[in-house]
Structures are given as structure tokens and as C-alpha cells.
Amino acid sequence: MIWDRAEDRYKLIFNVIPNPAILLDLDNRVEAINDACIEYFQDQVPASIVFGEKLPIDKLFPWINNELTYFFSISSPEFVFEREIECPKGRVNFQIRLKKILDPYDIHQNTLILLNDITSAVEAEKKVARARDFYLTLFEEFPAMIWRSAADGQFDYFNRAWLVFTGQSLEEQKGFGWARGVPEADRERFINVYAEAIREKKAFEIELRLRRYDGQFRWVLNVGQPFYSLEGDFAGFIGTCYDITERKMQEEELSYLAMHDPLTGLPNRRMMEVVMPRLVEQIELGISSALFFMDLDNFKQVNDRFGHMVGDELLIELGKILKRQLREGDLLVRLGGDEFAILLDGIEKGEAEQIARRLLDSVANHQFSTPIESIKLYLSLGVVLIADKKSPESFIALADAAMYQAKESGGNRYVFAS
């Protein structure tokens, strides 16, 4: 598994997502699989994968291989498709979302697969396709929001669930009146997608924000299917909308937590590992950078005397102090415990030394408050200039060794790696 103890919150969110979820590495091997996925596919998920064995996704779910291949061939960060799959629960219709987890340079790091059971929605849409106008009254009791448009694209029907959601009357929503409750950027995207769907008479789906009756904007998945008259002529679209706000929030938080420390909110070690190679590559362009490794002197005594909750508060405060001494664009990273790192892009040795002294002074001159008394803390800091071609791991090792040399020399100082 890729997660370390500092990212337990990410694992928790991943596991409590009610829909099946799978995380892949760049070789399309399964790095994590949540409980809901195991429940749906228990006869296809070997016990070894639960205990950390990485297996190729096409060995577990061969039906996804073609879509993954296509997804990696396009530039879009997301790809959505639907598939009917046989599993212990029977034949289930899934809406399957492939999402790239990107680093700060928009480089693909992992792939998140989210499966949404839409069996009931698919059945409802089939009924919509068969029923047409005769069954519009039945839609009034459907919990899903349903709409219809005519061949000219004008919307002429919204069911009770839609009207309750928007707090608007049918007359207010008809035509494109409903679009007044959509932010301009989302409205433009919808118009482009919808115009193409009308032109080609094809199904479409789009995620957009829709204003609810209480004024709050909610993310909805809007899915439209073309329908035809008894004579076979195109008659318009019938569609459904589903509130996906919670899912969108979970996706965003998963992507964020994959690269951030849950205690301080600072970038984590994984962020440093994806940024470091870019700084090494810049050496060929004549741009040098610097890596700082640091930790607090005798911080264990703080935890032993005041407890870990106080220690955590001091680490949060320390992160804020360090951040104030850095330039805009410098990357402050919490490695774990009381260890931090800083990546300074485009810097020479002299300026790196000035920043190192400033960091030491800012911490040494600060009074850290505890429930018992105010205390002083000090840093030991190792610095390595990224100015010649080495592996990222070599620079990390040099900075780490320099930090321990500073500590062994009494602390409250910095040492440049030689």
C-alpha cells in the first residue's frame, strides 16, 4: 500500500465511500481497494490483495482494460462510461469514472476508479424510453429528477422531484428557464454539449452545478437520452439528474489528501518526491535549487512532558512560522513527526544561506505556548544545493545527513552538505 501513518485519514475516506473504489499505480496495478468494492466483487478479489499484494487490474477486472487504454491515450483528466457487469449481486449497471490523480505539475501519478451502481436509474431510463408521453404522469412520483425536451431542444417537462429541488414552477423552468439556476461557465459547457447531442441525435451526460431551492449550488449529473416518435422520427430527449455533490467533495478530498499532511495541511513526502525530479531536470537549464531538511531539537521531551496533543499544536504553529520566512512558490513539506523539508526553486547558495539563518532565528526567537508555560524550541537544519546531476534520492540523503550533523554539533544551526 502507498499510504503511511500520516495519511490514515485518506484511507478512512477511501474506505467509507459507499460506492466501489479502486486506486491504481502507473503500471495499472491495484494499490488500494475499498470495502464496497470487495462487497460487490467478493468472488473476484483474492484475499492477498486485501493484505497489500499488488495485482494487475486486468487480472481482476479484464472488462476495464480497453477503457483504461483509451483513457491514457487522451489528455482529459476524467473519463466516464457505463457497463453492465455480472457480480454476486446479479447483473449490475455501473457508471464507471476513471480519474487521474495529478501532481502540482499536472503529471499523472495514480488512477482512481469509482463505480456508481446506477441499475435503478438505468431501469428508470428504459421505462422513460418506452413510456413517452403516456407515462409522464408516472414520473411525478419518481425520486429522481426527470426532464423532457422537444425536437427543437426546448425543455417542456420537469417532474415533481425536479420542481421540488429547484423550488420553481413548471412554467418558470420551461424552455431554458431552468438554466438561470446554473452558473455561467457550467451553462456554456451544457449548451455546447447539448447542441452537439441535438445535432447528432445522440445520448449525452454532463456534470454541472444547479441552484437548489435554498440558494445552494449542488453538483448534479445530467444524463439525456434521445427518443423517437412511433414513426421513427427524432422527438427530443428525456433525461434524469442525480445529486452527486457528496461524491464530488470526496473525490476532491481524496486527491488533496494524497499529497498533503492531515495534521498541518502542508504538502507531504509524496509531494516532495514528485517535485524533486523537476528541480533536478532544471540543472541542465542552468537553474539551481536547494533542499532543506530540518527537525526540532529535543522535541521528544516536549511530547513526554506536555503530551502529544500539545506537541501536535506546536507542530502546526511551527509550520506557520516557517512558511512566513519563505518566498512565494517555495515548497514547505512535513515529512512526519517533527521533521520538515523545504524545496527552494531557482536559488543560489548565498540566498539559501540567508533563508537558513532566517529560519533558525524565527524559531529560536519565538515563544511557544503550552498550557503550563512558554518554551523555546530550536532547529537543526541540513542544506544541499541542487546544482549538479544526481538522483533525487542522493540529494535527499545528503540533506538528511547534513541535518544530523547539525544536530550532533549541538543543534540550532545549519550545515551545508559537502
N, C-alpha and C positions, 0 to 999 in steps of 0.2 A: 504493500500500500504506500501511496506517496505522502500520506498525512503524518505529521508529527504531533506531539502532545500539545503544542501551541495552537493547533488547528482543530481541536476537538469539536469546537462549535460548528465548523464546516461539516464534519462528519455527521453531527447530530441533525443539522438541517437536511443534509443529503438523505439521511435515513428516514426522516419523518415526512418527506414529500409523499403524499398519498398515492401518486402515480409511479409506475416503474421508472427507474432512472439508472443509467449506466455511464461510467466515466472511462474513456479510452486514452491510452497514451498515443504517441505519434506513430507507433507500429501497429495501431488498431488492436492492442491487447487490453483486456479488461483490467483496470486498476481498482475500480470500486463498483459495487452493485448493491442497490438498496433493498430493504426488506420487501417492499411492494413488488419489486421485480422477481424476487425469489418466490413470492406467493403466487404470482401469475405463471411462472415458468419453472416450478419446482422440479419437474421431471427432466428439465434440460440443463439445470445449473448444478454441476458437480460440487460435492462438499468441499473439494480442495480450493475452489475459487473463493469461498467464504473465508478461508484461512489464509488468504493472501497470494495464492498461486495466480500468475498472470496467464490467461489463455486467450488466443486469438478470437476476436468477436465472431469470425465466420465459422468457427468450430461450434459455437453455442447457437448462433442465430444466422445461418447461411443466407437467409432471405434478405438480409440487410446489406449484403456485400455490394450489389450493383449501385444502390443509392449512395453508399459511402464513397465509392469510386467516383461517381458523378459529383458529389458534394465537394470532394477535394480538387476537382478539376475547375471549379468556378470560384469567383472571388467573393461571393456573398458569405457573410458570417453565419447565416442560418439557412436551413433547407427543411421544408415540411412536406410530408407525403402521408398518404393513408394506405393501410394494408390490413387485410383480414387474415388473422393468424389462428391456427389451431393450438389450444393450450388446455391444461387441466380444467379450466373454467368453461370449455367449449370453444366455439368459433367466436373470436372477439375481434371487433373492428377497432383498430388503433389509429389515432393521429400521431405520427412519429415526427419529432422535431430533432434535427441534428444542429448542434450549436458549437461553434468554435470558441474555446477559451483563449483569449489573446493576451499577450504581454503588453507593456506600455508602448512597444514599437509596432503593435498590431501583427506580431509574429504568432503563428498558431502554436499553442503549447499542449492542449488537450482537447478532446472532443466529448461533449456532453450529449447523451441520447436520452430524450424524455418521451415516454409513451403515455398517451392520454386515451383512456377507454371511452370511445365515442359510439359504442354499439347502440345505445338507446337513441342517440342523436341520428345515427345513420338510418335506423328503423323509422324514426320520425320523418326524415327527409324522403324516404321511399314512399311513405304514406302521402307526403305532400305531393310528390311527383304523380302519384296515382289519382289523388283525390281532386286536384284542381279546385275550381270554384265551388263545386258541390260540397266539399268538405271544409270550406273556410270556417264555418261555424264551429267545427270540432277544434280548430286551432285555438279558440278562445280559452280553452281550459288547459292548454299545454303550458308547462312551466318554462319551456324555452321561449325566447323572444323570436317571433316569426314575422317575416315581411313578404310582400309580393310587389313586383313591378311589371308594367305592361311592356309590349314590344318596343315602344318608343323610349323605354328606360325610366319613365316616370313611376314613382312609387305610389301604389294605390291601396295598399292594405297593410295594417300592422295589428298584430293580435293583442289581447289584453295584457299579457306579460310585458310586451314592449311598452305599451302606453303607461303601465304602472311604473316601469323602470324610469321612463323619461319624465313622467308627471305631465305629459302633454295629451291633448285630444287628438283623435284621428285626423281631423281637418287640419290641425296645426302641423302634423307630421307628413301629410301627403305631399306628392311631388318631391321636392328636395328640402321641404321644411325641416325634416329631421336633421339635415346636415348642419343646421345652425348650432346644434349641440356638439359639433365636432371641431376641435382646434384646426386652424387654417392649414397647417402643414399636413396633418392627417387627412383633411378634406381633399387637398390637392392630390395626395397619393391615391385616395379612394377613387376620385374622378378618373385618373389615368388608368387604373386597373379596371374599373367598371366600363369605361369607354371601349377598352380592348375586348372585354368579355362580350359586350353587346355586338361589337363589330364581327367577332369570330364565333359568336353564339356558343361560348364555352363556359364551363364552371370556373369559379374564382373563389379565392379566400384572401382575406386581408385582416391584419390586426390594426386596430385604431382605438382612439380614446373617444368615449361617448359620455356626455354630461348626464348624470343621474338626476332624479327629482330633487335631491338635496343640494345640488350645485357641484357635487364632487365628480371629477372626471374618473371614469373607470375604463380599464383596458378591456376590449371585447374582441372576440374572434368572429368575424362576419363571413359567413360562407353562403355563396349563391349558386343555385343550380338552374340551368335553362329548362323551360318546359314548353310543350308544343300543343297546338290545338288538335282536335280529332282528325283534322285534315292533314296534320303533319307540319303545319306552319309554326314558325317560332312565335311564341306568345309572350315571352318575357322571362322573368326569373322569380323563383321562390327561394327564400333564404332564411337562415337562422343565425342568431347571435348568442354567444356564450361569454359570460363574465370570466375573464382569465387574469384579473388583477393580481390575485394572490400568487398565481404561478409565475407571472412576470416579476414580481418582487422577489420570489425565491430564486429565480434564475439570476437576477442581478446580484443578490446577496451571495450566492454560490460563487459567481465569477469574482466578486470582490474579496471574499474570504480566502479564496485560493491563493491570493497574492498579498494578504495583509495579516498582521498580528492582531488577534482578537482583543488583547488587553489594552494596547496603546493606540491601536488603529494605524500604526506605522506599517510601511511595506515590510514583508518578511524575507527570510532567506531565499525562498524561491524567486522572489522579485530580483534580488541581487544576482542570483545565478543566471537569470535571463538577460539582465542588463550588462553584466561584466563582459561577455563576448563582444558586444558592440563597442565598448571602450577599447578593447584590445585591437579590434579591426581599425579603429581610428588612428592608431600609431602610424600606419602606412601613409596617412594623410598629413603627418607631422603634428598631430594633436595629441598631447599628453594628458593624462588624467591621474587621479590619486585615489587610493583606497585607505581608509582609516578603520582600524579595529580598536575597540575600547571596551573596558568594563570598569565597574566601580571597585575601589579598593575596600576590602573588608566588608563587602555588602552582606555576607553571610551573618555577621554579627548583628546587623540591623534586623534581619529576619528572626534570628534567635531571640533577640531582646524584645522586639515590638510585635512580632508575628508577621505572617505572610500578607495579611490584608494591608497592613501599613506599608510593607515592602512594595506591594503592587502599586499603591498610591504614589510612593516615591518614584517608582519607575515611570509612571505616567507623567509626573512632574518633570523628571529628568528629560524625557523625550521632548517636552515643550521648550525647556531651556536650551537644549542642543539645537533644536530646529531654528531658534531665533538667531543663532550665530552663523547660520549657513546662508549661502547665496540662493537666489531663486533658481530652481532647477536641480540643486544638489539633492541627492537621494539618501535620506536617513533611514536605516534599516534596524529593526530589532531582531537579533539572531536567536534570542532565547535567554531566559534568566536575566542577568544584569549585563549581558553582552550586546553591544550595538556595533553597527558598521556604517560608514558613510562613503558614498561614491561621489567624487567631485569631477565633473566632466570639464575638460578643457582648462587645465590649471598647470602652472609651473611650480617648481619646488619652493621658491620663496613665498609665494602666496599660500601654498599648502602649509608651510610652517607658521605663517601668521594666523591661519584659521585654527591650527592645532593649539597654539598658545591661547587664542581667544576661547576655545572650548574649555581648556583647563581652567582658565581664570573664571569663566562664567559659572562653572560648577563649584570651584573652591570658594568663591565669594558668596555663594548662595546659602541661606539658612533654610534647611529642610525641616518642616514642622511635623512633629508626631504628637499623639495625644499626651505624651509625658513631657517632652522637651524639644527644643530645636537642636538639630545636629548638623554637622558638617560632613560632606562627602567629597571624595576626590576620585579623579580618573587616572587610569593607566592607558596610554594611547600608543598604538603602533601605526606607523605610516609607511606606505610603499608607493613610489611613483610608478605609474603605468606608462612607461616611456620606451620600452623595448619589447620585442615579440616573445612572449611566454604564454603558456596556457593560463586561463583564468584561475585554475586551481593552484598554480605556482604563486601567483600574486596573493591569493588568499592565505596560503601557507606562510608567506613572508610577512604579511601584515600581522598574522596571528602570533608568529614568533617574536616580532618586534614588540607587540603588546606585552607579552610575558616577560621580555627583557626589561621593559619599563617598570613592570610590577616588581620584578626581583631587585630592581635598583632602588626601591623604596616607594614607588608609586608617585602620583601627582606629577607626572612628567610624560613627555612623548619621546619616542625613539624612532628614528628613520631606519627602515630596513636597508641593510647594506648589500 
